[in-house]
């Protein structure tokens, strides 16, 4: 229970869980447009005669668009100037429209451009949502942001479930449905994305603020931790299906749907990881939780290669532990920024953290298949991800020793 401000605390207790549930649902709905093209790549390759590289850009364009949108928002302090309600609802609407326009294009170049716009738009949903939820929580903030990351994780896992069970689904239905779902998310945000009783200060446009954010040592350490985490996360999510297909192909029995179901289970297990990470962070400390999670996930990146040829139970066990730990710390880096950063520019700091972090994923996503090709097998390709969580862990331990860490999680650093 929030007790720092008695009256405001009662208001927060009365409405914060309802708000968190609604906003988490809105995020799941909105983020379906991010992964909508991923679920229908085989159909789009046939319809537009796409090459493998062009098909990959349907996913990469969203990633790069998000980076551009997040960094642009941080440069102009948009999350700290505009109302979160208007920004999130407007951005989700733009994402829905850009996604729906795929139904009317005939060239891959136009489709890739629309995916880029979708990514830019989603940068107006996810970072402001983290800030908004933080205004409803002081104690319990780590758990609350863990739920938000869990919502993102559910959206990330959805394409693999769709691939496993709905292989014959018309691609137009997928595009139309995800656009409609995102409009539903925009409606929920417009109606319910109100700031809580622990609002951050309202800022005026100040382009110099991004420099102040970069020079803040505790924020910088939190960002380094996040960058190490992101180096691993999206490359693991993006390539685990290919890794699983290669591994399962060495076993006695295997069918095409098994790898997709396993990948869905691994990514979806991150929902439990996000909630568990939030629970632990609010009790044993954020730096302790992030260091623990990255130690476990980095170890899995190394160890899973040993289980590549089986036994199956060991492979699945390591994959599940990796799926839980690889995302379990994600929300806590953002929570730390809301606690140690300049309170007038929390949104700017979050957008900068996410933008740079997602930019780093473009590199690691590209390096993993190169490593597999160089090694001649997928078995040890994920070793290239291990340095990320190692560096992130060292940054979190350094932050734990910093005097500013006393502000983290009300002293539970």
C-alpha positions, 0 to 999 in steps of 0.5 A: 500500500502506498503510504507516503501521502495518505490522501493520495495513497487512498486514491491510488489504492482505490484505482491503481489496479483497475488502471493497471489492468486496463492499460496492460490490456490496451498495450497487448491490443496495440502491440499486435500491430508490431508483430502482425507482419511476422505472423504472415510473412510466408503469405506475403512472400508469395503475394509480393514475391519477396526475397528473404531479405525483403521479408526480414525488413517487414520486421526490422522496419518496425524495430527501426521505426520504434528507435527513430520514434523513441529517440525523436520523442526524447530529443523533443521531450514529447512524453513530458510535454504532451498528455499521456492520454492524447499521445498514447491514443493518437499514436495507437490510432496511427499504428492501426491506420498504417497497419491497415494500409497493408491491405491496399499496397502492391509493392514491398517497398510501400509495405516496408515504409508502412511498417516503419511508420507503425514502429514510429507510432508504437514509440508513442505508446510503450514508453509513455505507458511506463511513465503513466503507470509509474504515476499510480505507484510508489511502492509496488512500482516494480511489480506494476511495470513488470505487468506492463512488460508482461503485456508486451511479452504476450504480444511478442509470443502471439505470432508463434501461437498463430503460426502453430495453429492457424497456418491457413489463416488468410493474411488479410484477416490477420491485418484487419484483426490486428488493426481493429485490436489496436483501435480498441487499444487506442479507445481504452487509452483515450478513456482510461489513460489518466495520470495517478496521484503521484504525477511527475512534474510537467516540463517545457521543451528544452533540447538541452535536457537530453544532455543532462539525462546522458550525464546523470551517472545513476541513469547512465548505469541503469541504461548500461544495464538495460543495454546489456539486457537488450543485447540478449533479449530480442536476438533470443526472441527473434532467433529461438524458432530457428534455433529450436528447428535446428535442434529438434531436427537432430532428434528422433521425432519432430514436426513443423508445429513443435518448434513454433509451440516450443517458441511460443511457450519460451517467449510466453513464459516471460509473462511469469518472469516479468511478474516475478521480477517485479515482485522480487524487485520490490522486496529484495531490491531492483539492482539485486533482481536485475543482476540475478536475472541477467546472471541466470539468462546469460548462463542459459545463453551459454548452457543451452548449446550443450543441450542442443542434441538432447536430452529433450527434457534438459533442452526444454528446461533450459529454454523455459528458464531462459524465457523467464529470466531473459525478460524478468528484469526488463521493467526494473531498468525503467523503474530505476530511471523513474526513481533516480532521474530528473522527475521533470523529464522522466518521459524523456529519459525513458524514451531515450533508454528504450530508443537506444536499447532497441537500436542495439537489438538491430545489431545483435539480431543481425549478428546471431545468424552470422555467428551460426553461419560462421560456426556451421551450426546453430548450436553455439550461435547464442554464445555471442549474446552472453557478454550483454548480460555480463556487462549489464550485471556489472553495471547494476552492481556498480549502481548498487554501490552508488549513493543515489541508489538509496532512492531506488524502490524506497531504499530497497536497491 
